[in-house]
Amino acid sequence: MTKSNATHQHILRVADEMFSTKGYKSVRLREVAQVVGLKHTAIYYYAASKEDLYVQVMEQNFKRHQHAMEEAIARTNNDIRAQMKAVASWLMSQTPMHLGRMIQSDFAELRPENAARLNQLIFDSMRLPLEKALLSAQEQHIIETNNPGLAAISFISLMETVHSMQFASSREEKESIADTTIDIFLNGLLAR
């Protein structure tokens, strides 16, 4: 990794942390540059604007999430319960993304084309890995669903909510809730 690339990755990590904790509107490029140890004007070598930096951070973040969920699923033995557990465990190991706040607050500050692009990226990167696993389980007649994509994004959204909840403070508590959620998804609520 070149020094320039290493600096760029450091900027992206710092900006990611700042955007995650403060929200898009509250972050200033001057603050990012200060934390990274650069002059304010030097940051423009890596990002044309705060919005450009935010888009770079989010693109990297969601591609990383997609890749990691695909890897987590691939490490299972093709068992849908294990695959859902792997996705939930991986999500619980990450900093909560606060997708609702991100879409409603942060994206409202962006140019419409960037907001639309990131919205689609979130939808695809967070949905596709689990949707593929659900489709495979459906093809094997293990599950039945009219809409595996909706089931996938619903599960991811629930896991994001569980991860952000204050009353479930430990990872073990959150994973226990995730296990119960998986049971509800796979076994349903209706008595048989």
C-alpha positions in Angstrom: 0.0 0.0 0.0 1.5 3.3 -1.0 1.7 6.2 1.5 -1.0 8.0 -0.4 -3.3 5.0 -0.4 -2.6 4.4 3.3 -3.4 8.0 4.1 -6.6 7.7 2.0 -7.6 4.5 4.0 -6.9 6.3 7.2 -9.1 9.2 6.2 -11.9 6.8 5.3 -11.6 5.0 8.7 -11.6 8.3 10.6 -14.5 9.8 8.5 -16.5 6.5 8.9 -16.2 6.7 12.7 -17.1 10.4 12.7 -20.1 10.0 10.3 -21.3 6.9 12.3 -21.2 8.7 15.7 -22.1 12.3 14.7 -24.1 11.9 11.5 -23.4 13.5 8.2 -24.6 17.0 8.9 -22.4 17.4 12.1 -19.1 16.3 10.5 -16.7 19.0 9.1 -13.9 18.2 6.8 -11.7 20.4 8.9 -12.3 18.0 11.9 -11.5 14.9 9.8 -8.3 16.5 8.6 -7.3 17.5 12.2 -7.9 14.0 13.5 -6.0 12.4 10.6 -3.1 14.9 11.1 -3.5 16.7 7.8 -3.9 20.4 6.9 -7.5 21.1 6.1 -6.7 21.8 2.4 -4.8 18.5 2.0 -8.0 16.5 2.5 -9.2 17.8 -0.9 -6.6 15.7 -2.6 -8.6 12.6 -1.4 -12.1 14.0 -1.5 -13.6 16.8 -3.6 -16.1 17.7 -0.8 -17.7 16.4 2.4 -20.3 14.7 0.3 -17.7 13.0 -1.9 -15.9 11.7 1.3 -19.2 10.5 2.7 -20.1 8.6 -0.5 -16.6 7.0 -0.6 -17.0 5.9 3.1 -20.5 4.5 2.5 -19.5 2.7 -0.7 -16.5 1.0 1.0 -18.6 0.2 4.1 -21.4 -1.5 2.3 -19.2 -3.4 -0.1 -17.3 -4.6 3.0 -20.6 -5.7 4.6 -21.7 -7.5 1.5 -18.4 -9.4 1.2 -18.2 -10.3 4.9 -21.8 -11.6 4.9 -21.1 -13.7 1.8 -18.0 -15.1 3.5 -19.9 -15.8 6.7 -22.6 -17.7 4.7 -20.0 -19.6 2.7 -18.4 -20.9 6.0 -21.6 -22.6 6.9 -22.7 -26.1 5.9 -25.4 -24.9 3.6 -27.9 -24.9 6.5 -30.2 -21.9 6.3 -30.4 -21.6 10.1 -26.6 -21.6 10.3 -26.4 -19.1 7.5 -28.8 -16.7 9.2 -26.9 -17.1 12.5 -23.7 -16.4 10.7 -25.1 -13.2 9.2 -26.5 -12.1 12.6 -23.3 -12.9 14.4 -21.2 -10.9 11.9 -23.6 -7.9 12.0 -23.4 -8.0 15.9 -19.6 -7.9 15.6 -19.8 -4.6 13.8 -20.6 -1.0 14.9 -24.3 -0.5 14.5 -25.0 1.3 11.2 -28.2 3.1 12.2 -29.6 2.6 8.7 -32.9 4.4 9.5 -31.1 7.6 10.6 -28.7 7.3 7.7 -31.4 7.1 5.1 -33.8 9.6 6.7 -31.3 12.2 7.9 -27.9 11.8 6.2 -29.2 11.0 2.8 -31.5 14.0 2.9 -28.4 16.2 2.9 -27.0 14.7 -0.2 -27.5 15.4 -3.9 -30.5 13.3 -5.1 -28.3 11.2 -7.4 -25.9 10.3 -4.6 -28.7 9.6 -2.2 -30.4 7.3 -4.7 -27.1 5.5 -5.5 -26.3 4.9 -1.8 -29.9 3.8 -1.1 -29.6 1.2 -3.9 -26.2 0.1 -2.6 -27.6 -0.4 0.9 -30.5 -2.3 -0.4 -28.4 -4.6 -2.6 -25.3 -5.1 -0.4 -27.4 -5.8 2.8 -30.0 -7.9 1.0 -28.3 -10.0 -1.7 -26.1 -12.3 0.4 -29.0 -13.6 2.6 -31.4 -13.5 -0.3 -29.2 -15.9 -2.2 -29.1 -18.2 0.8 -32.9 -18.1 1.1 -33.4 -18.7 -2.6 -31.1 -21.8 -2.3 -33.1 -23.0 0.7 -36.3 -22.5 -1.2 -35.0 -24.4 -4.2 -34.2 -27.3 -1.9 -37.8 -27.1 -0.5 -36.5 -26.2 3.0 -38.4 -23.0 3.2 -41.3 -21.3 1.4 -41.5 -17.6 0.8 -43.1 -15.4 -1.9 -40.4 -12.8 -1.6 -36.9 -13.9 -0.4 -35.5 -10.4 -1.0 -38.1 -8.9 1.4 -37.4 -11.7 3.9 -33.7 -11.0 3.7 -33.9 -7.2 4.1 -36.5 -7.7 6.9 -34.2 -10.0 8.8 -31.2 -7.6 8.3 -33.3 -4.7 9.5 -34.4 -6.6 12.6 -30.8 -7.5 13.4 -29.7 -3.9 13.0 -32.5 -2.9 15.4 -31.5 -5.6 17.9 -27.9 -4.5 17.7 -28.9 -0.9 18.4 -31.1 -1.7 21.4 -30.0 -0.4 24.8 -31.6 -3.1 26.9 -29.6 -5.9 25.2 -26.1 -4.7 26.2 -24.0 -7.8 25.8 -23.2 -9.6 22.6 -24.6 -12.8 24.1 -27.9 -11.2 24.9 -28.1 -9.8 21.3 -27.2 -13.2 19.8 -29.9 -14.9 22.0 -32.4 -12.4 20.6 -31.1 -13.1 17.1 -31.5 -16.9 17.6 -35.1 -16.3 18.7 -35.7 -14.1 15.7 -34.3 -16.8 13.4 -36.7 -19.3 15.0 -39.6 -17.0 14.4 -38.5 -16.5 10.8 -38.1 -20.2 10.1 -40.9 -21.6 12.2 -43.4 -18.9 11.9 -45.9 -17.6 14.5 -48.9 -19.6 13.6 -49.7 -22.8 15.5 -49.5 -25.9 13.4 
